Amino acid sequence: EVQLVESGGDLVRPGNSLRLSCTVSGLNFGLSGMNWVRQAPGKGPEWVSAFNTGVGEIYYADSVKGRFTISRDNAENTLYLQMNNLKPEDTAVYYCATPAFAYWGQGTQVTVSS
């Protein structure tokens, strides 16, 4: 059974930072590309970032480029999202997801507010 468990969400002020984690079990994490996706209140899901395998291609949505950094620890089966200079518009539930978004975690809430 594939399981993804996110953590690290919190209430922070604009300009602050957070690091989200996603621990994965039930699949060969080292061979699996991974995604971060977020969903703001009242809106549909928005893809945020991807870390593919092979040569380690990394991609970001324009809305987070230069502020967010995706990384992974294959020995720990964990995906990370370092979020710096957070803005109120980053408020959302953040999910990690497997390739083709076949499996998702339960999400972790990030709220950016003064």
C-alpha positions as CSV (number, residue, x, y, z in Angstrom):
1,E,0.0,0.0,0.0
2,V,1.4,3.4,-1.0
3,Q,1.3,6.0,1.8
4,L,2.4,9.6,1.7
5,V,2.4,11.6,4.9
6,E,3.0,15.4,4.9
7,S,4.1,17.5,7.8
8,G,5.5,20.9,8.6
9,G,2.6,23.2,7.9
10,D,2.0,26.1,10.3
11,L,0.7,29.6,10.6
12,V,3.5,32.1,9.8
13,R,3.8,35.8,9.0
14,P,4.6,37.1,5.5
15,G,8.3,36.9,4.8
16,N,8.9,33.9,7.0
17,S,10.0,30.4,6.0
18,L,8.7,26.9,6.4
19,R,10.0,23.5,5.4
20,L,7.4,20.8,4.5
21,S,8.2,17.1,4.6
22,C,6.6,14.1,2.9
23,T,7.5,10.6,4.0
24,V,6.7,7.9,1.5
25,S,6.2,4.2,1.9
26,G,5.0,1.4,-0.3
27,L,6.9,2.3,-3.5
28,N,10.5,2.5,-4.7
29,F,11.0,6.1,-3.7
30,G,14.4,6.4,-5.2
31,L,13.0,5.6,-8.7
32,S,9.9,7.7,-8.4
33,G,9.5,11.3,-9.5
34,M,7.5,13.3,-6.9
35,N,5.4,16.4,-6.9
36,W,4.2,19.1,-4.6
37,V,0.6,20.4,-5.2
38,R,-1.4,23.0,-3.2
39,Q,-5.0,23.9,-3.0
40,A,-6.0,27.3,-1.7
41,P,-9.5,27.9,-0.1
42,G,-12.1,27.9,-2.8
43,K,-9.7,27.1,-5.6
44,G,-8.7,24.1,-7.5
45,P,-5.4,22.3,-7.1
46,E,-2.3,24.1,-8.3
47,W,0.9,22.2,-9.2
48,V,3.9,23.7,-7.3
49,S,7.0,21.7,-8.0
50,A,8.4,18.4,-9.3
51,F,11.6,16.5,-8.7
52,N,12.0,13.8,-11.3
53,T,14.4,11.0,-11.3
54,G,17.1,10.2,-13.8
55,V,19.3,13.3,-14.1
56,G,17.3,14.9,-11.3
57,E,15.2,17.4,-13.3
58,I,13.5,20.0,-11.0
59,Y,10.6,22.2,-12.0
60,Y,8.7,25.0,-10.3
61,A,5.6,26.9,-11.0
62,D,6.3,30.5,-11.9
63,S,4.4,31.6,-8.7
64,V,7.0,30.0,-6.4
65,K,10.2,30.1,-8.5
66,G,13.1,31.7,-6.6
67,R,11.3,31.3,-3.3
68,F,10.7,27.5,-2.9
69,T,13.2,24.7,-3.2
70,I,12.3,21.1,-3.6
71,S,14.7,18.4,-2.4
72,R,14.6,14.7,-1.5
73,D,16.5,12.2,0.7
74,N,16.2,8.9,-1.0
75,A,17.8,7.1,2.1
76,E,14.9,8.4,4.2
77,N,12.2,8.1,1.6
78,T,11.4,11.8,2.2
79,L,10.5,14.7,-0.1
80,Y,11.0,18.3,1.1
81,L,9.8,21.7,0.2
82,Q,11.7,24.6,1.6
83,M,9.5,27.7,1.3
84,N,11.1,31.1,1.9
85,N,9.7,34.6,1.7
86,L,6.2,33.3,2.2
87,K,3.3,35.5,1.0
88,P,-0.4,35.5,1.9
89,E,-1.2,34.0,-1.5
90,D,0.8,30.9,-0.5
91,T,-1.9,30.0,2.0
92,A,-3.1,26.6,1.0
93,V,-3.2,22.9,1.9
94,Y,0.0,21.4,0.5
95,Y,0.1,17.8,-0.8
96,C,2.8,15.6,-2.1
97,A,1.9,13.3,-4.9
98,T,3.4,10.5,-7.0
99,P,3.9,10.7,-10.8
100,A,0.7,11.2,-12.7
101,F,-0.8,12.3,-9.3
102,A,-1.9,8.7,-8.7
103,Y,-1.4,8.9,-5.0
104,W,-1.7,11.9,-2.7
105,G,-1.0,12.4,1.0
106,Q,-3.6,13.9,3.4
107,G,-2.0,17.4,3.1
108,T,-0.6,19.9,5.6
109,Q,-2.0,23.4,6.1
110,V,0.1,26.4,5.5
111,T,-1.3,29.8,6.5
112,V,0.5,33.0,5.8
113,S,-1.0,36.0,7.6
114,S,0.0,39.0,9.6
